Amino acid sequence: SSDEVLASQEVHDISVAIGIDPDSDDLSQLRYGKICILADADSDGLHIATLLCALFVRHFRALVKNGHVYVALPPLYR
């Protein structure tokens, strides 16, 4: 559930690191101009990037709306 996500230590740490409370529209304490999601190019990395994108769209929507969230697309080497 949404409460379980927000109660997780990882989401708390992300929130503290970027300086924004989840579900807040106030970006005045934002610590970074760009948040880049960097994950491996394999299927696991894609899954992680998708989960992080969902987290930002759902709980840090103001960051997404104001163009602060980016996803890097690394090449897949075999």
C-alpha positions as a printed Julia matrix, in Angstrom:
78×3 Matrix{Float64}:
  0.0    0.0     0.0
  0.97   3.65   -0.26
  1.55   3.89    3.5
  3.93   0.92    3.4
  5.92   2.5     0.57
  6.26   5.8     2.4
  7.21   4.01    5.63
 10.16   2.22    4.01
 13.66   3.32    5.0
 14.76   3.54    1.35
 12.0    5.99    0.39
 12.7    8.0     3.53
 16.4    8.17    2.61
 15.56   9.31   -0.95
 13.25  11.99    0.44
 15.9   13.28    2.85
 18.61  13.2     0.19
 16.64  15.29   -2.31
 15.16  17.55    0.37
 11.5   17.07   -0.6
  8.71  15.48    1.44
  6.63  12.9    -0.42
  3.38  14.27   -1.87
  4.54  17.86   -1.33
  4.35  20.51   -4.06
  6.9   22.72   -2.26
 10.22  22.49   -4.1
 11.9   25.34   -2.2
 14.14  22.9    -0.28
 15.13  20.88   -3.37
 18.83  20.08   -3.1
 19.47  19.09   -6.74
 18.4   20.5   -10.09
 18.34  17.09  -11.76
 17.61  13.64  -10.43
 19.02  11.04  -12.82
 17.9    7.44  -12.54
 20.83   5.25  -13.57
 20.3    1.5   -13.72
 21.85  -1.41  -15.56
 20.74  -1.96  -19.14
 19.56  -5.51  -18.43
 16.03  -6.56  -17.53
 16.66  -6.19  -13.79
 17.93  -2.66  -14.25
 14.92  -1.79  -16.39
 12.65  -3.12  -13.66
 14.43  -1.01  -11.02
 14.23   2.11  -13.2
 10.51   1.48  -13.75
  9.89   1.14  -10.01
 11.79   4.36   -9.31
  9.88   6.19  -12.04
  6.62   4.97  -10.52
  7.76   6.19   -7.1
  8.55   9.66   -8.42
  5.36   9.95  -10.48
  3.2    8.78   -7.58
  4.84  10.45   -4.57
  7.13  13.17   -5.92
  4.91  14.39   -8.76
  6.04  18.03   -8.45
  9.58  16.96   -9.34
  8.36  15.21  -12.47
  6.02  18.03  -13.5
  8.8   20.59  -13.16
 11.28  18.55  -15.22
 13.71  17.5   -12.49
 13.62  13.71  -13.06
 15.62  12.06  -15.85
 16.23   8.43  -16.83
 19.54   7.44  -18.4
 19.35   4.75  -21.06
 22.71   2.96  -21.07
 23.64   0.64  -23.94
 23.42  -3.11  -23.36
 26.77  -4.84  -23.88
 26.97  -8.61  -24.02
